[in-house]
Amino acid sequence: MPLSSPNKATLCSVISTYLITLLLLPVIASTPGDSNERTNLSYTQQISLPDSETNSFSINWQWVDKEGNNFKIKSFFDTDIVETSLLDSYKLSFSLSNPIKAIHTYLTPRLEFAIERINFYTPDEQNKIIDIRYAFTNKDESNASQLFWQAYNQYQNDAFYHLKITPCVHPDNKELPCVRPNYSQLFYEYRAYLKDIATQLSEQQSFVTAVKNARHWVYEIPDRAERDDSFFSPISVLKTNEADSDEKALLLASLISQLAPEYELFMLYPSSSIGSVSPVWLTIESKSGVEGQQIVINDNQYTVISGSKVKLDKVLSSNTELISESLY
């Protein structure tokens, strides 16, 4: 089974090419009245969220397993957590739909501010940077130019982190921009919010049974249509009570990683996926003892614990290249 991993340095160059082209356009239309806003490094205007979407909520699930054992999960999420999650979902969905525009919006005020500071500390007898167009079209060995490109590289990395996305290679044309949700970043940021649920699962039964019940609970959440231009964070999934394959995989991973943190988890998906990937499967090291379909990743045995078996069998039989992405 072919597996590959994205090379961030190579992929960033594709994003950069499109981004630089876009960055050159709006600067010409900038006016002096915009300077205060740029200096404040504003990213976007504050989004006004409807109260109905940011209200706190509780979950109260109960079920009986095949052996007749009763299980229940209760948890509460306050308005601050819900609002944070909703803003992340909005930000991710916009970034997946308009990656260049999202990164451009983040970068422009920061680069303009960087140019102001670089020019301030550049002696008058040395070449200074006129504007962003000049900076991109007159790359040279001067101190000002070198400082600008250092700032650009740093702010580009900051943009990916802020937007919670990571670059990828577009399956149709490697010259096209391509980004995916940064699953590992989202995993670390949201798993703490699910600690209460993981604790309840671990207290009620053995690890293997706890994983089985976590899988049952997550996959009782109704499916939503697979879309590559939107992504719901784990708390938004619980709030809306619907999720697609990668959203369910991330929610499940956030729980299982706290039930048994010693076992490595991989997300597995076709290399042809863009945006919010589909289909996707979550895997755990087979030595965990969890039952399920076996698959080899990096010469080690893993067990598939989420996603469609039918789709996975079809992908494997067609010799489709897969990407294995470690969450931690």
Salt bridges, closest charged atoms under 4 A:
ASP88 OD1 - LYS91 NZ 3.98
ASP88 OD1 - LYS164 NZ 3.96
GLU112 OE1 - ARG38 NE 2.43
ASP124 OD1 - LYS128 NZ 3.05
GLU189 OE1 - LYS164 NZ 2.65
ASP223 OD1 - LYS248 NZ 2.57
ASP229 OD1 - ARG227 NE 3.12
GLU247 OE2 - ARG224 NH2 2.45
GLU285 OE2 - LYS287 NZ 3.67
ASP313 OD2 - LYS309 NZ 2.80
